Amino acid sequence: MATAQATPVMDIPAHVPPELVREIGLTTGREFLAAPHAFMAKLHETHPPIFYSVNPLIGNSWCTIKHEDAFFALRHPEYFTTAGATPFPRDPNNYFHFIPLEIDPPHHRKYRAILDSTFSPQSVLRLEAYMRRLSNELIDGFIDAGEVEFTTAFGRPLPVSIFLDLMGLPQEMRDTFVGWAVDLLHSQDRMTAGLAMRGIEAYLAQVIVEKTARPDDGVISTIIQARPGREPLSEREIFGFTFFLFIAGLDTVFATLNNIWLWLAENPDRRRDIIAHPDQINAQVEELLRVFSVTFSGRTLTQDLEMRGVQMKKGDKFNSILPACNYDPDVFPDPTRVDFDRPRKPILAFAGGVHSCIGAHLARLEVKVALQEWLRRIPDFAVRSDALISYWPGGVVGPKSVPLVW
C-alpha cells in the first residue's frame, strides 16, 4: 500500500505518522468497486487497526476497522462529534443541520423522541401485513416472466414504497426521488450532486409548506407539529430533520437487499438452508445484515485522543468503516462466512450509541418479510449468465444491477 510519500494528496497533518498513511480508494477506488465487501474484509490482513486514509474525492480521515474502536467512537460523543458528519454542501447563509444525526447529546434526545414511537418495534410490527401484501404484489408483476432486474422491480420499490407511505410522500414520484438520492450519494461529479441537492431542497421546502397548512398522519407532519419542550421546531430544524430522513430512507435498505439477493443467487446451498430452517429467520436476518452492511460512520474529534497508541488531535476526522468492523475476526471468527448459528453479538450495520439508526427495526422487518415472501414463491434463482456486476461508488455500498433468472 502507498504511504504519504507516494501519494499526491496533500493536507496531511504533521502529527500523522507517514507509516500510517494509506491511499486505498475507499468508496471510489477500482479495487473497492470491484468487490467492496471482500475489499473491506481484507483490510484486516493488510492494514493496521487504525490508519490515516487520504482521498482526493471524499477527504482525509483516520479510519478504524476494529469493532471495539468503532463501538467506542459511536458511544462517546464527548470525544467524537457528529457535527458536520455529512459531506453534503449547504449554503452557509441558510445553513441546516441533518437532524438528528448531526446533533450531539443532550440536545439529540429532544429530536429523537419526536419519532421514537413511530419507529418503535410495536409500531413497525403493525406494518407487517402491508409489507407482505406489497411484496407479493411486486412478485406478481414478474414471476411468470422467469427473469427480473431485481434492483428496480423489488429491491427498490419494496423499502422505498414503505418509506414514502410513512413520510406521507407521493408514490408516483418514487423514481424521481431515487434518482435524486443516487445522484447525491453516488455521483462523483460535483455539479450532478449539486443539482440533486437543489432539487431535493426545493421539493421538500414546498412539501413542508403544504403539510404545515394541511397536515396528515405522515412523519413530515409529525415533525412539523412536534412541540418538544412545548416549543415548535424552527423552520431550519424542520427542514434539516425532513431532509435527513428523506436521504436516509431512500438508499440503505435498497442497497442491503441488493447485496443479499446477489449472495442468495450465487449460493444455492445456503439459500436452501434458509428455506429449510424457517424458525431461524431472525438469526438469518441478523447474520446477513452483519455480512452485507452498507454504511460508514464519520465523526470529528472534539479533543486530543490516543487510541491503540495512535495520537489523534482535536479537529481530526474519524471514520468507522462499519462493514470492515463487522468483519473483525476478534469478534466474529471466520468473519466472511455466513454462519446462521453464530453466537449473537452486537453488529454495527445500524451504527450504535445515541445515533444508532432510528429505522433499524423497520429495516430488519423489511429484510425478514422480503426473504420469507420471495423464497416462498421463488425458491430457486440465479444471476443471469451474461450479467456483469458492478457497484456504486459512495457512502452506501451496493450493486448497480442484479439481473436474476429462474
Secondary structure, 3 states (H helix, E strand, C coil): CCCHHHCCCCCCCCCCCHHHEECCCCCCCHHHHHCHHHHHHHHHHHCCCEEEECCCCCCCEEEECCHHHHHHHHHCCCCEECCCCCCCCCCHHHCCCCCCCCCCCCCHHHHHHHHHCCCCHHHHHCCHHHHHHHHHHHHHCCHHHCEEEHHHHHHCHHHHHHHHHHHCCCHHHHHHHHHHHHHHHHCCCHHHHHHHHHHHHHHHHHHHHHHHHCCCCCHHHHHHHCCHHHCCCCHHHHHHHHHHHHHHHHHHHHHHHHHHHHHHHHCHHHHHHHHHCHHHHHHHHHHHHHHCCCCCEEEEECCCEEECCEEECCCCEEEECHHHHCCCCCCCCCCCCCCCCCCCCCCCCCCCHHHCCCCHHHHHHHHHHHHHHHHHHCCCCEECCCCCCCECCCCCCCECCCEEEC
